[in-house]
Amino acid sequence: MKLSYEEELSTTVVDILAERRQEKKINYEDLGGLTGLHPTSLSLIERHLRKPTFVNLCRMASAMELRISDVVRKAEQIIKQNRGL
């Protein structure tokens, strides 16, 4: 099933944040402490089993020292490349 642009954007943003978490070697418990989100919720978000709110994406980005605007911009570039635009 083809995702809408908005769903693809949200999924790609989550993937970028998950990659950053792994690079920084931050586990779900520590990220939960930084964001106020339950570790299980974070796991479900990263596995695309739960859709995050924009506020939660902002919290996740901030906890990993990223600006959400930069993450969204990068996600848009990835989508553009994947679509051959």
PDB file with one MODEL, atoms N, CA, C and O in Angstrom:
MODEL        1
ATOM      1  N   MET A   1       0.832  -1.176   0.000  1.00  0.00           N
ATOM      2  CA  MET A   1       0.000   0.000   0.000  1.00  0.00           C
ATOM      3  C   MET A   1       0.884   1.248   0.000  1.00  0.00           C
ATOM      4  O   MET A   1       1.804   1.369   0.808  1.00  0.00           O
ATOM      5  N   LYS A   2       0.597   2.159  -0.901  1.00  0.00           N
ATOM      6  CA  LYS A   2       1.362   3.390  -1.021  1.00  0.00           C
ATOM      7  C   LYS A   2       0.925   4.376   0.066  1.00  0.00           C
ATOM      8  O   LYS A   2      -0.265   4.617   0.270  1.00  0.00           O
ATOM      9  N   LEU A   3       1.904   4.929   0.745  1.00  0.00           N
ATOM     10  CA  LEU A   3       1.631   5.900   1.794  1.00  0.00           C
ATOM     11  C   LEU A   3       1.364   7.266   1.182  1.00  0.00           C
ATOM     12  O   LEU A   3       1.907   7.605   0.131  1.00  0.00           O
ATOM     13  N   SER A   4       0.525   8.042   1.848  1.00  0.00           N
ATOM     14  CA  SER A   4       0.356   9.432   1.448  1.00  0.00           C
ATOM     15  C   SER A   4       1.660  10.165   1.759  1.00  0.00           C
ATOM     16  O   SER A   4       2.492   9.678   2.525  1.00  0.00           O
ATOM     17  N   TYR A   5       1.826  11.331   1.161  1.00  0.00           N
ATOM     18  CA  TYR A   5       3.043  12.110   1.408  1.00  0.00           C
ATOM     19  C   TYR A   5       3.193  12.396   2.899  1.00  0.00           C
ATOM     20  O   TYR A   5       4.294  12.300   3.441  1.00  0.00           O
ATOM     21  N   GLU A   6       2.103  12.742   3.558  1.00  0.00           N
ATOM     22  CA  GLU A   6       2.154  13.080   4.989  1.00  0.00           C
ATOM     23  C   GLU A   6       2.563  11.868   5.824  1.00  0.00           C
ATOM     24  O   GLU A   6       3.352  11.991   6.761  1.00  0.00           O
ATOM     25  N   GLU A   7       2.023  10.698   5.482  1.00  0.00           N
ATOM     26  CA  GLU A   7       2.391   9.482   6.212  1.00  0.00           C
ATOM     27  C   GLU A   7       3.856   9.122   5.951  1.00  0.00           C
ATOM     28  O   GLU A   7       4.572   8.711   6.865  1.00  0.00           O
ATOM     29  N   GLU A   8       4.288   9.277   4.721  1.00  0.00           N
ATOM     30  CA  GLU A   8       5.678   8.999   4.382  1.00  0.00           C
ATOM     31  C   GLU A   8       6.615   9.969   5.108  1.00  0.00           C
ATOM     32  O   GLU A   8       7.685   9.576   5.574  1.00  0.00           O
ATOM     33  N   LEU A   9       6.209  11.218   5.199  1.00  0.00           N
ATOM     34  CA  LEU A   9       7.009  12.221   5.902  1.00  0.00           C
ATOM     35  C   LEU A   9       7.135  11.863   7.380  1.00  0.00           C
ATOM     36  O   LEU A   9       8.232  11.886   7.938  1.00  0.00           O
ATOM     37  N   SER A  10       6.023  11.538   8.004  1.00  0.00           N
ATOM     38  CA  SER A  10       6.034  11.176   9.415  1.00  0.00           C
ATOM     39  C   SER A  10       6.897   9.936   9.655  1.00  0.00           C
ATOM     40  O   SER A  10       7.683   9.898  10.602  1.00  0.00           O
ATOM     41  N   THR A  11       6.752   8.937   8.807  1.00  0.00           N
ATOM     42  CA  THR A  11       7.533   7.703   8.925  1.00  0.00           C
ATOM     43  C   THR A  11       9.021   7.983   8.769  1.00  0.00           C
ATOM     44  O   THR A  11       9.839   7.439   9.510  1.00  0.00           O
ATOM     45  N   THR A  12       9.370   8.820   7.817  1.00  0.00           N
ATOM     46  CA  THR A  12      10.776   9.136   7.568  1.00  0.00           C
ATOM     47  C   THR A  12      11.356   9.942   8.722  1.00  0.00           C
ATOM     48  O   THR A  12      12.504   9.722   9.107  1.00  0.00           O
ATOM     49  N   VAL A  13      10.592  10.863   9.276  1.00  0.00           N
ATOM     50  CA  VAL A  13      11.050  11.626  10.441  1.00  0.00           C
ATOM     51  C   VAL A  13      11.349  10.662  11.600  1.00  0.00           C
ATOM     52  O   VAL A  13      12.382  10.780  12.258  1.00  0.00           O
ATOM     53  N   VAL A  14      10.457   9.729  11.837  1.00  0.00           N
ATOM     54  CA  VAL A  14      10.668   8.745  12.907  1.00  0.00           C
ATOM     55  C   VAL A  14      11.928   7.927  12.632  1.00  0.00           C
ATOM     56  O   VAL A  14      12.711   7.672  13.546  1.00  0.00           O
ATOM     57  N   ASP A  15      12.127   7.517  11.390  1.00  0.00           N
ATOM     58  CA  ASP A  15      13.320   6.741  11.042  1.00  0.00           C
ATOM     59  C   ASP A  15      14.597   7.537  11.305  1.00  0.00           C
ATOM     60  O   ASP A  15      15.577   6.985  11.803  1.00  0.00           O
ATOM     61  N   ILE A  16      14.592   8.805  10.979  1.00  0.00           N
ATOM     62  CA  ILE A  16      15.760   9.660  11.220  1.00  0.00           C
ATOM     63  C   ILE A  16      16.031   9.775  12.716  1.00  0.00           C
ATOM     64  O   ILE A  16      17.179   9.691  13.154  1.00  0.00           O
ATOM     65  N   LEU A  17      14.973   9.966  13.493  1.00  0.00           N
ATOM     66  CA  LEU A  17      15.134  10.077  14.944  1.00  0.00           C
ATOM     67  C   LEU A  17      15.615   8.757  15.541  1.00  0.00           C
ATOM     68  O   LEU A  17      16.441   8.759  16.454  1.00  0.00           O
ATOM     69  N   ALA A  18      15.112   7.641  15.041  1.00  0.00           N
ATOM     70  CA  ALA A  18      15.543   6.327  15.537  1.00  0.00           C
ATOM     71  C   ALA A  18      17.021   6.101  15.226  1.00  0.00           C
ATOM     72  O   ALA A  18      17.769   5.582  16.055  1.00  0.00           O
ATOM     73  N   GLU A  19      17.425   6.492  14.037  1.00  0.00           N
ATOM     74  CA  GLU A  19      18.832   6.352  13.657  1.00  0.00           C
ATOM     75  C   GLU A  19      19.727   7.194  14.562  1.00  0.00           C
ATOM     76  O   GLU A  19      20.793   6.747  14.986  1.00  0.00           O
ATOM     77  N   ARG A  20      19.289   8.399  14.848  1.00  0.00           N
ATOM     78  CA  ARG A  20      20.060   9.293  15.725  1.00  0.00           C
ATOM     79  C   ARG A  20      20.152   8.706  17.134  1.00  0.00           C
ATOM     80  O   ARG A  20      21.206   8.765  17.767  1.00  0.00           O
ATOM     81  N   ARG A  21      19.039   8.138  17.625  1.00  0.00           N
ATOM     82  CA  ARG A  21      19.043   7.525  18.960  1.00  0.00           C
ATOM     83  C   ARG A  21      20.069   6.406  19.017  1.00  0.00           C
ATOM     84  O   ARG A  21      20.820   6.288  19.985  1.00  0.00           O
ATOM     85  N   GLN A  22      20.094   5.591  17.980  1.00  0.00           N
ATOM     86  CA  GLN A  22      21.040   4.472  17.947  1.00  0.00           C
ATOM     87  C   GLN A  22      22.484   4.967  17.851  1.00  0.00           C
ATOM     88  O   GLN A  22      23.375   4.420  18.502  1.00  0.00           O
ATOM     89  N   GLU A  23      22.716   6.005  17.038  1.00  0.00           N
ATOM     90  CA  GLU A  23      24.066   6.575  16.915  1.00  0.00           C
ATOM     91  C   GLU A  23      24.569   7.090  18.258  1.00  0.00           C
ATOM     92  O   GLU A  23      25.740   6.928  18.603  1.00  0.00           O
ATOM     93  N   LYS A  24      23.663   7.716  19.009  1.00  0.00           N
ATOM     94  CA  LYS A  24      24.037   8.286  20.307  1.00  0.00           C
ATOM     95  C   LYS A  24      24.010   7.252  21.430  1.00  0.00           C
ATOM     96  O   LYS A  24      24.335   7.547  22.580  1.00  0.00           O
ATOM     97  N   LYS A  25      23.609   6.017  21.062  1.00  0.00           N
ATOM     98  CA  LYS A  25      23.544   4.911  22.029  1.00  0.00           C
ATOM     99  C   LYS A  25      22.644   5.256  23.221  1.00  0.00           C
ATOM    100  O   LYS A  25      22.985   5.001  24.376  1.00  0.00           O
ATOM    101  N   ILE A  26      21.489   5.841  22.905  1.00  0.00           N
ATOM    102  CA  ILE A  26      20.501   6.175  23.923  1.00  0.00           C
ATOM    103  C   ILE A  26      19.456   5.064  23.921  1.00  0.00           C
ATOM    104  O   ILE A  26      18.872   4.757  22.882  1.00  0.00           O
ATOM    105  N   ASN A  27      19.224   4.464  25.084  1.00  0.00           N
ATOM    106  CA  ASN A  27      18.192   3.418  25.137  1.00  0.00           C
ATOM    107  C   ASN A  27      16.824   4.039  25.387  1.00  0.00           C
ATOM    108  O   ASN A  27      16.715   5.230  25.680  1.00  0.00           O
ATOM    109  N   TYR A  28      15.793   3.232  25.269  1.00  0.00           N
ATOM    110  CA  TYR A  28      14.427   3.735  25.409  1.00  0.00           C
ATOM    111  C   TYR A  28      14.158   4.295  26.805  1.00  0.00           C
ATOM    112  O   TYR A  28      13.425   5.274  26.951  1.00  0.00           O
ATOM    113  N   GLU A  29      14.740   3.686  27.820  1.00  0.00           N
ATOM    114  CA  GLU A  29      14.519   4.171  29.180  1.00  0.00           C
ATOM    115  C   GLU A  29      15.093   5.584  29.350  1.00  0.00           C
ATOM    116  O   GLU A  29      14.445   6.464  29.916  1.00  0.00           O
ATOM    117  N   ASP A  30      16.303   5.781  28.855  1.00  0.00           N
ATOM    118  CA  ASP A  30      16.918   7.101  28.971  1.00  0.00           C
ATOM    119  C   ASP A  30      16.178   8.134  28.126  1.00  0.00           C
ATOM    120  O   ASP A  30      15.968   9.265  28.564  1.00  0.00           O
ATOM    121  N   LEU A  31      15.784   7.744  26.915  1.00  0.00           N
ATOM    122  CA  LEU A  31      15.028   8.666  26.065  1.00  0.00           C
ATOM    123  C   LEU A  31      13.678   8.988  26.701  1.00  0.00           C
ATOM    124  O   LEU A  31      13.190  10.114  26.607  1.00  0.00           O
ATOM    125  N   GLY A  32      13.088   7.998  27.341  1.00  0.00           N
ATOM    126  CA  GLY A  32      11.836   8.234  28.053  1.00  0.00           C
ATOM    127  C   GLY A  32      12.000   9.266  29.149  1.00  0.00           C
ATOM    128  O   GLY A  32      11.138  10.122  29.346  1.00  0.00           O
ATOM    129  N   GLY A  33      13.115   9.179  29.864  1.00  0.00           N
ATOM    130  CA  GLY A  33      13.393  10.161  30.917  1.00  0.00           C
ATOM    131  C   GLY A  33      13.584  11.570  30.370  1.00  0.00           C
ATOM    132  O   GLY A  33      13.235  12.554  31.022  1.00  0.00           O
ATOM    133  N   LEU A  34      14.136  11.654  29.176  1.00  0.00           N
ATOM    134  CA  LEU A  34      14.373  12.960  28.549  1.00  0.00           C
ATOM    135  C   LEU A  34      13.121  13.550  27.915  1.00  0.00           C
ATOM    136  O   LEU A  34      12.992  14.770  27.806  1.00  0.00           O
ATOM    137  N   THR A  35      12.200  12.690  27.498  1.00  0.00           N
ATOM    138  CA  THR A  35      11.026  13.156  26.755  1.00  0.00           C
ATOM    139  C   THR A  35       9.726  13.112  27.544  1.00  0.00           C
ATOM    140  O   THR A  35       8.755  13.775  27.180  1.00  0.00           O
ATOM    141  N   GLY A  36       9.702  12.338  28.616  1.00  0.00           N
ATOM    142  CA  GLY A  36       8.457  12.152  29.360  1.00  0.00           C
ATOM    143  C   GLY A  36       7.563  11.087  28.742  1.00  0.00           C
ATOM    144  O   GLY A  36       6.427  10.895  29.175  1.00  0.00           O
ATOM    145  N   LEU A  37       8.078  10.394  27.727  1.00  0.00           N
ATOM    146  CA  LEU A  37       7.315   9.332  27.076  1.00  0.00           C
ATOM    147  C   LEU A  37       7.725   7.978  27.653  1.00  0.00           C
ATOM    148  O   LEU A  37       8.880   7.781  28.030  1.00  0.00           O
ATOM    149  N   HIS A  38       6.782   7.060  27.717  1.00  0.00           N
ATOM    150  CA  HIS A  38       7.071   5.724  28.230  1.00  0.00           C
ATOM    151  C   HIS A  38       7.972   4.993  27.236  1.00  0.00           C
ATOM    152  O   HIS A  38       7.777   5.108  26.026  1.00  0.00           O
ATOM    153  N   PRO A  39       8.952   4.245  27.731  1.00  0.00           N
ATOM    154  CA  PRO A  39       9.834   3.504  26.830  1.00  0.00           C
ATOM    155  C   PRO A  39       9.100   2.598  25.847  1.00  0.00           C
ATOM    156  O   PRO A  39       9.520   2.459  24.698  1.00  0.00           O
ATOM    157  N   THR A  40       8.015   1.987  26.287  1.00  0.00           N
ATOM    158  CA  THR A  40       7.239   1.138  25.382  1.00  0.00           C
ATOM    159  C   THR A  40       6.631   1.963  24.259  1.00  0.00           C
ATOM    160  O   THR A  40       6.600   1.519  23.112  1.00  0.00           O
ATOM    161  N   SER A  41       6.150   3.149  24.573  1.00  0.00           N
ATOM    162  CA  SER A  41       5.595   4.031  23.539  1.00  0.00           C
ATOM    163  C   SER A  41       6.658   4.406  22.520  1.00  0.00           C
ATOM    164  O   SER A  41       6.392   4.441  21.319  1.00  0.00           O
ATOM    165  N   LEU A  42       7.855   4.683  22.998  1.00  0.00           N
ATOM    166  CA  LEU A  42       8.950   5.030  22.089  1.00  0.00           C
ATOM    167  C   LEU A  42       9.270   3.864  21.152  1.00  0.00           C
ATOM    168  O   LEU A  42       9.495   4.061  19.958  1.00  0.00           O
ATOM    169  N   SER A  43       9.287   2.670  21.696  1.00  0.00           N
ATOM    170  CA  SER A  43       9.533   1.481  20.877  1.00  0.00           C
ATOM    171  C   SER A  43       8.442   1.304  19.821  1.00  0.00           C
ATOM    172  O   SER A  43       8.730   1.009  18.661  1.00  0.00           O
ATOM    173  N   LEU A  44       7.211   1.483  20.227  1.00  0.00           N
ATOM    174  CA  LEU A  44       6.096   1.342  19.282  1.00  0.00           C
ATOM    175  C   LEU A  44       6.156   2.404  18.188  1.00  0.00           C
ATOM    176  O   LEU A  44       5.848   2.123  17.030  1.00  0.00           O
ATOM    177  N   ILE A  45       6.548   3.608  18.549  1.00  0.00           N
ATOM    178  CA  ILE A  45       6.687   4.691  17.564  1.00  0.00           C
ATOM    179  C   ILE A  45       7.774   4.325  16.557  1.00  0.00           C
ATOM    180  O   ILE A  45       7.566   4.439  15.349  1.00  0.00           O
ATOM    181  N   GLU A  46       8.919   3.892  17.045  1.00  0.00           N
ATOM    182  CA  GLU A  46      10.018   3.561  16.143  1.00  0.00           C
ATOM    183  C   GLU A  46       9.697   2.377  15.232  1.00  0.00           C
ATOM    184  O   GLU A  46      10.220   2.289  14.121  1.00  0.00           O
ATOM    185  N   ARG A  47       8.850   1.478  15.690  1.00  0.00           N
ATOM    186  CA  ARG A  47       8.471   0.328  14.859  1.00  0.00           C
ATOM    187  C   ARG A  47       7.232   0.621  14.014  1.00  0.00           C
ATOM    188  O   ARG A  47       6.684  -0.271  13.366  1.00  0.00           O
ATOM    189  N   HIS A  48       6.803   1.875  14.029  1.00  0.00           N
ATOM    190  CA  HIS A  48       5.662   2.340  13.237  1.00  0.00           C
ATOM    191  C   HIS A  48       4.364   1.619  13.601  1.00  0.00           C
ATOM    192  O   HIS A  48       3.500   1.394  12.753  1.00  0.00           O
ATOM    193  N   LEU A  49       4.251   1.265  14.872  1.00  0.00           N
ATOM    194  CA  LEU A  49       3.026   0.639  15.375  1.00  0.00           C
ATOM    195  C   LEU A  49       2.161   1.639  16.126  1.00  0.00           C
ATOM    196  O   LEU A  49       1.016   1.346  16.471  1.00  0.00           O
ATOM    197  N   ARG A  50       2.712   2.814  16.373  1.00  0.00           N
ATOM    198  CA  ARG A  50       1.971   3.906  17.007  1.00  0.00           C
ATOM    199  C   ARG A  50       2.380   5.191  16.310  1.00  0.00           C
ATOM    200  O   ARG A  50       3.564   5.427  16.068  1.00  0.00           O
ATOM    201  N   LYS A  51       1.393   6.024  15.988  1.00  0.00           N
ATOM    202  CA  LYS A  51       1.676   7.296  15.331  1.00  0.00           C
ATOM    203  C   LYS A  51       1.957   8.355  16.389  1.00  0.00           C
ATOM    204  O   LYS A  51       1.147   8.568  17.292  1.00  0.00           O
ATOM    205  N   PRO A  52       3.107   9.019  16.278  1.00  0.00           N
ATOM    206  CA  PRO A  52       3.453  10.035  17.266  1.00  0.00           C
ATOM    207  C   PRO A  52       2.739  11.354  16.981  1.00  0.00           C
ATOM    208  O   PRO A  52       2.403  11.660  15.837  1.00  0.00           O
ATOM    209  N   THR A  53       2.518  12.113  18.023  1.00  0.00           N
ATOM    210  CA  THR A  53       2.022  13.474  17.834  1.00  0.00           C
ATOM    211  C   THR A  53       3.214  14.347  17.445  1.00  0.00           C
ATOM    212  O   THR A  53       4.369  13.969  17.641  1.00  0.00           O
ATOM    213  N   PHE A  54       2.916  15.498  16.901  1.00  0.00           N
ATOM    214  CA  PHE A  54       3.989  16.430  16.545  1.00  0.00           C
ATOM    215  C   PHE A  54       4.761  16.843  17.791  1.00  0.00           C
ATOM    216  O   PHE A  54       5.986  16.962  17.750  1.00  0.00           O
ATOM    217  N   VAL A  55       4.069  17.058  18.880  1.00  0.00           N
ATOM    218  CA  VAL A  55       4.725  17.445  20.135  1.00  0.00           C
ATOM    219  C   VAL A  55       5.717  16.362  20.557  1.00  0.00           C
ATOM    220  O   VAL A  55       6.829  16.675  20.983  1.00  0.00           O
ATOM    221  N   ASN A  56       5.325  15.095  20.443  1.00  0.00           N
ATOM    222  CA  ASN A  56       6.228  14.010  20.825  1.00  0.00           C
ATOM    223  C   ASN A  56       7.435  13.929  19.893  1.00  0.00           C
ATOM    224  O   ASN A  56       8.545  13.639  20.340  1.00  0.00           O
ATOM    225  N   LEU A  57       7.226  14.181  18.600  1.00  0.00           N
ATOM    226  CA  LEU A  57       8.362  14.218  17.674  1.00  0.00           C
ATOM    227  C   LEU A  57       9.318  15.345  18.056  1.00  0.00           C
ATOM    228  O   LEU A  57      10.536  15.176  18.012  1.00  0.00           O
ATOM    229  N   CYS A  58       8.764  16.486  18.427  1.00  0.00           N
ATOM    230  CA  CYS A  58       9.595  17.616  18.863  1.00  0.00           C
ATOM    231  C   CYS A  58      10.383  17.261  20.115  1.00  0.00           C
ATOM    232  O   CYS A  58      11.563  17.595  20.220  1.00  0.00           O
ATOM    233  N   ARG A  59       9.749  16.594  21.057  1.00  0.00           N
ATOM    234  CA  ARG A  59      10.427  16.183  22.287  1.00  0.00           C
ATOM    235  C   ARG A  59      11.562  15.210  21.985  1.00  0.00           C
ATOM    236  O   ARG A  59      12.654  15.315  22.543  1.00  0.00           O
ATOM    237  N   MET A  60      11.284  14.262  21.093  1.00  0.00           N
ATOM    238  CA  MET A  60      12.300  13.272  20.734  1.00  0.00           C
ATOM    239  C   MET A  60      13.490  13.952  20.057  1.00  0.00           C
ATOM    240  O   MET A  60      14.642  13.659  20.377  1.00  0.00           O
ATOM    241  N   ALA A  61      13.212  14.845  19.138  1.00  0.00           N
ATOM    242  CA  ALA A  61      14.286  15.555  18.437  1.00  0.00           C
ATOM    243  C   ALA A  61      15.104  16.375  19.421  1.00  0.00           C
ATOM    244  O   ALA A  61      16.334  16.326  19.402  1.00  0.00           O
ATOM    245  N   SER A  62      14.441  17.115  20.266  1.00  0.00           N
ATOM    246  CA  SER A  62      15.124  17.959  21.237  1.00  0.00           C
ATOM    247  C   SER A  62      16.008  17.136  22.173  1.00  0.00           C
ATOM    248  O   SER A  62      17.125  17.540  22.498  1.00  0.00           O
ATOM    249  N   ALA A  63      15.506  15.995  22.596  1.00  0.00           N
ATOM    250  CA  ALA A  63      16.274  15.130  23.495  1.00  0.00           C
ATOM    251  C   ALA A  63      17.555  14.635  22.837  1.00  0.00           C
ATOM    252  O   ALA A  63      18.528  14.313  23.518  1.00  0.00           O
ATOM    253  N   MET A  64      17.549  14.578  21.520  1.00  0.00           N
ATOM    254  CA  MET A  64      18.733  14.110  20.791  1.00  0.00           C
ATOM    255  C   MET A  64      19.502  15.266  20.155  1.00  0.00           C
ATOM    256  O   MET A  64      20.303  15.083  19.239  1.00  0.00           O
ATOM    257  N   GLU A  65      19.227  16.464  20.677  1.00  0.00           N
ATOM    258  CA  GLU A  65      19.928  17.680  20.268  1.00  0.00           C
ATOM    259  C   GLU A  65      19.772  17.986  18.786  1.00  0.00           C
ATOM    260  O   GLU A  65      20.721  18.382  18.109  1.00  0.00           O
ATOM    261  N   LEU A  66      18.548  17.792  18.300  1.00  0.00           N
ATOM    262  CA  LEU A  66      18.196  18.105  16.916  1.00  0.00           C
ATOM    263  C   LEU A  66      17.051  19.099  16.910  1.00  0.00           C
ATOM    264  O   LEU A  66      16.230  19.128  17.827  1.00  0.00           O
ATOM    265  N   ARG A  67      17.006  19.910  15.867  1.00  0.00           N
ATOM    266  CA  ARG A  67      15.853  20.791  15.669  1.00  0.00           C
ATOM    267  C   ARG A  67      14.876  20.046  14.772  1.00  0.00           C
ATOM    268  O   ARG A  67      15.266  19.490  13.746  1.00  0.00           O
ATOM    269  N   ILE A  68      13.610  20.036  15.159  1.00  0.00           N
ATOM    270  CA  ILE A  68      12.617  19.292  14.378  1.00  0.00           C
ATOM    271  C   ILE A  68      12.546  19.826  12.947  1.00  0.00           C
ATOM    272  O   ILE A  68      12.295  19.060  12.016  1.00  0.00           O
ATOM    273  N   SER A  69      12.763  21.116  12.765  1.00  0.00           N
ATOM    274  CA  SER A  69      12.729  21.672  11.409  1.00  0.00           C
ATOM    275  C   SER A  69      13.830  21.069  10.541  1.00  0.00           C
ATOM    276  O   SER A  69      13.619  20.820   9.354  1.00  0.00           O
ATOM    277  N   ASP A  70      14.995  20.837  11.125  1.00  0.00           N
ATOM    278  CA  ASP A  70      16.089  20.210  10.380  1.00  0.00           C
ATOM    279  C   ASP A  70      15.763  18.757  10.040  1.00  0.00           C
ATOM    280  O   ASP A  70      16.084  18.276   8.953  1.00  0.00           O
ATOM    281  N   VAL A  71      15.130  18.074  10.970  1.00  0.00           N
ATOM    282  CA  VAL A  71      14.758  16.673  10.741  1.00  0.00           C
ATOM    283  C   VAL A  71      13.716  16.581   9.627  1.00  0.00           C
ATOM    284  O   VAL A  71      13.815  15.725   8.749  1.00  0.00           O
ATOM    285  N   VAL A  72      12.729  17.457   9.665  1.00  0.00           N
ATOM    286  CA  VAL A  72      11.691  17.461   8.627  1.00  0.00           C
ATOM    287  C   VAL A  72      12.312  17.792   7.273  1.00  0.00           C
ATOM    288  O   VAL A  72      11.977  17.168   6.266  1.00  0.00           O
ATOM    289  N   ARG A  73      13.204  18.759   7.244  1.00  0.00           N
ATOM    290  CA  ARG A  73      13.877  19.126   5.986  1.00  0.00           C
ATOM    291  C   ARG A  73      14.641  17.927   5.416  1.00  0.00           C
ATOM    292  O   ARG A  73      14.575  17.651   4.218  1.00  0.00           O
ATOM    293  N   LYS A  74      15.361  17.226   6.282  1.00  0.00           N
ATOM    294  CA  LYS A  74      16.112  16.045   5.840  1.00  0.00           C
ATOM    295  C   LYS A  74      15.155  14.965   5.343  1.00  0.00           C
ATOM    296  O   LYS A  74      15.427  14.316   4.333  1.00  0.00           O
ATOM    297  N   ALA A  75      14.044  14.768   6.037  1.00  0.00           N
ATOM    298  CA  ALA A  75      13.057  13.772   5.618  1.00  0.00           C
ATOM    299  C   ALA A  75      12.489  14.111   4.248  1.00  0.00           C
ATOM    300  O   ALA A  75      12.292  13.226   3.415  1.00  0.00           O
ATOM    301  N   GLU A  76      12.226  15.390   4.015  1.00  0.00           N
ATOM    302  CA  GLU A  76      11.715  15.817   2.714  1.00  0.00           C
ATOM    303  C   GLU A  76      12.727  15.534   1.604  1.00  0.00           C
ATOM    304  O   GLU A  76      12.356  15.120   0.505  1.00  0.00           O
ATOM    305  N   GLN A  77      13.989  15.757   1.898  1.00  0.00           N
ATOM    306  CA  GLN A  77      15.038  15.476   0.903  1.00  0.00           C
ATOM    307  C   GLN A  77      15.108  13.983   0.594  1.00  0.00           C
ATOM    308  O   GLN A  77      15.256  13.592  -0.564  1.00  0.00           O
ATOM    309  N   ILE A  78      15.002  13.161   1.613  1.00  0.00           N
ATOM    310  CA  ILE A  78      15.040  11.705   1.422  1.00  0.00           C
ATOM    311  C   ILE A  78      13.860  11.265   0.563  1.00  0.00           C
ATOM    312  O   ILE A  78      14.028  10.468  -0.360  1.00  0.00           O
ATOM    313  N   ILE A  79      12.679  11.774   0.857  1.00  0.00           N
ATOM    314  CA  ILE A  79      11.484  11.404   0.097  1.00  0.00           C
ATOM    315  C   ILE A  79      11.639  11.841  -1.362  1.00  0.00           C
ATOM    316  O   ILE A  79      11.304  11.095  -2.282  1.00  0.00           O
ATOM    317  N   LYS A  80      12.140  13.031  -1.553  1.00  0.00           N
ATOM    318  CA  LYS A  80      12.348  13.553  -2.899  1.00  0.00           C
ATOM    319  C   LYS A  80      13.307  12.638  -3.673  1.00  0.00           C
ATOM    320  O   LYS A  80      13.057  12.316  -4.834  1.00  0.00           O
ATOM    321  N   GLN A  81      14.387  12.229  -3.038  1.00  0.00           N
ATOM    322  CA  GLN A  81      15.341  11.327  -3.681  1.00  0.00           C
ATOM    323  C   GLN A  81      14.704   9.981  -3.991  1.00  0.00           C
ATOM    324  O   GLN A  81      14.900   9.432  -5.076  1.00  0.00           O
ATOM    325  N   ASN A  82      13.944   9.451  -3.041  1.00  0.00           N
ATOM    326  CA  ASN A  82      13.306   8.154  -3.233  1.00  0.00           C
ATOM    327  C   ASN A  82      12.275   8.173  -4.353  1.00  0.00           C
ATOM    328  O   ASN A  82      12.059   7.167  -5.030  1.00  0.00           O
ATOM    329  N   ARG A  83      11.656   9.303  -4.536  1.00  0.00           N
ATOM    330  CA  ARG A  83      10.652   9.427  -5.590  1.00  0.00           C
ATOM    331  C   ARG A  83      11.265   9.855  -6.923  1.00  0.00           C
ATOM    332  O   ARG A  83      10.563   9.971  -7.928  1.00  0.00           O
ATOM    333  N   GLY A  84      12.567  10.087  -6.924  1.00  0.00           N
ATOM    334  CA  GLY A  84      13.253  10.476  -8.157  1.00  0.00           C
ATOM    335  C   GLY A  84      12.890  11.845  -8.658  1.00  0.00           C
ATOM    336  O   GLY A  84      12.862  12.086  -9.864  1.00  0.00           O
ATOM    337  N   LEU A  85      12.609  12.750  -7.734  1.00  0.00           N
ATOM    338  CA  LEU A  85      12.223  14.126  -8.113  1.00  0.00           C
ATOM    339  C   LEU A  85      13.411  15.051  -8.086  1.00  0.00           C
ATOM    340  O   LEU A  85      13.275  16.239  -8.375  1.00  0.00           O
TER     341      LEU A  85
ENDMDL
END
